[in-house]
């Protein structure tokens, strides 16, 4: 399955790494470069992006994803 996870903090980062370990394709998104750097080697794709910017979100492949998870606290 293909997942997009917005928010790579404790919950989102752990979930993204776990889903990737299970063989799923995961795109992780966060506005913090540090959080993206922490998981970039553990998930399929990691992107620094402000998820509150509607124009930036339009560039995500949401139609190709099976699940989108918003993990922003």
C-alpha positions as CSV (number, residue, x, y, z in Angstrom):
1,X,0.0,0.0,0.0
2,X,1.0,3.6,-0.4
3,X,0.8,6.0,2.6
4,X,1.3,9.7,3.0
5,X,2.0,10.7,6.6
6,X,1.9,14.4,7.4
7,X,3.8,15.1,10.6
8,X,6.9,13.2,11.5
9,X,7.1,13.7,15.2
10,X,7.1,10.9,17.7
11,X,3.9,9.2,16.4
12,X,4.2,10.0,12.7
13,X,7.9,9.2,12.5
14,X,7.5,5.9,14.3
15,X,4.5,4.9,12.2
16,X,6.2,5.9,8.9
17,X,9.3,3.8,9.8
18,X,7.2,0.8,10.9
19,X,5.0,0.9,7.8
20,X,8.1,1.0,5.6
21,X,9.6,-1.9,7.5
22,X,6.4,-3.9,6.7
23,X,7.1,-3.3,3.0
24,X,4.8,-0.4,2.3
25,X,5.6,2.8,0.3
26,X,5.6,5.8,2.6
27,X,5.9,9.5,1.9
28,X,6.6,11.4,5.1
29,X,6.0,15.2,5.2
30,X,7.0,17.7,7.9
31,X,7.9,21.4,8.0
32,X,10.9,20.6,10.3
33,X,14.0,19.7,8.4
34,X,15.4,18.0,11.6
35,X,12.4,15.7,11.8
36,X,12.7,14.8,8.1
37,X,16.4,14.2,8.5
38,X,15.7,11.8,11.4
39,X,13.6,9.5,9.3
40,X,14.8,10.0,5.7
41,X,16.9,6.8,5.8
42,X,14.1,4.8,7.4
43,X,11.2,5.6,4.9
44,X,10.6,5.6,1.2
45,X,10.4,9.3,0.7
46,X,10.8,12.2,3.1
47,X,9.8,15.8,2.2
48,X,10.2,19.1,4.0
49,X,7.0,21.0,3.3
50,X,4.6,23.3,5.1
51,X,1.3,21.2,5.1
52,X,-0.7,24.4,5.8
53,X,0.2,25.7,2.4
54,X,-2.6,24.6,0.1
55,X,-0.5,25.1,-3.1
56,X,2.3,22.9,-1.7
57,X,-0.1,20.1,-0.6
58,X,-1.5,20.0,-4.2
59,X,1.9,18.7,-5.3
60,X,1.6,15.6,-3.1
61,X,0.4,12.4,-4.9
62,X,-2.8,12.1,-2.8
63,X,-4.8,10.5,-5.6
64,X,-2.2,7.7,-5.9
65,X,-2.1,7.1,-2.1
66,X,-4.2,4.4,-0.4
67,X,-4.1,6.2,2.9
68,X,-3.3,9.7,4.1
69,X,-2.6,10.1,7.8
70,X,-2.5,13.5,9.5
71,X,-0.2,13.1,12.5
72,X,0.1,16.7,13.6
73,X,-0.3,17.3,17.4
